[in-house]
Amino acid sequence: MKGSNARLRLAHDEIAHLAKVAERERIARDLHDLLGHTLSVIILKSELASKLAERDVERARAEIRDVEQISRDALAQVRNAVRGYRAGGLREELDQISHTLETAGVATEIAMDELQLTPAHEAVIALAIREAATNIVRHANAARCRIAIVRDANAYRVTISDDGRGTNEPFGSGLTGMRERVESLGGTLTRECARGTTLTIVFPLQQAIALGASA
């Protein structure tokens, strides 16, 4: 009996340890995604304000006010990430991402079907699109980007395509983390680089559809 109790305590301790490790990894991934994207926007807007300072003071001031608001929003999102949730929905995230890409000179098109996603799937899609947009701004040298979220008979399909230079290099930590999150929910993430870069995320419909929503 004592041996059984000892094994049970060890099992509980191991579960608690694994839960703490998983939570630390979640926080680290969330902060990487959030700060990578936000700092890219702050850099873009700061550079723009600097260029405008001598020829368009009012617009330069507006860009600096945007930097201030973005910084405040990022602080709130960091706190939310540590607490384990994110404010705003997927539509709000797409609006922010579109604004970021447009600020960087990347013309952006967004197409989105009516969504009935679980909160977990919606959050992962938002994070994946954010990571893709950050990579486009930093590395792609693209002029255009298209983001589409569509539902067919069997799956939700998300594509993020740009006309930049593309790359066949292995996934960095950001995309590796995204692929792990997608796979943990039963989906797949793939990348094609024949013409620019296209990321495709697929979630089987029966796993991604929100509870109570019509099929």
Secondary structure by P-SEA (a helix, b strand, c coil): caaaaaaaaaaaaaaaaaaaaaaaaaaaaaaaaaaaaaaaaaaaaaaaaaaaccccaaaaaaaaaaaaaaaaaaaaaaaaaaaccccccaaaaaaaaaaaaaaaccbbbbbbccccccaaaaaaaaaaaaaaaaaaaccccccbbbbbbbbcccbbbbbbbbccccccccccaaaaaaaaaaaaacbbbbbbccccbbbbbbbcccccccccccc
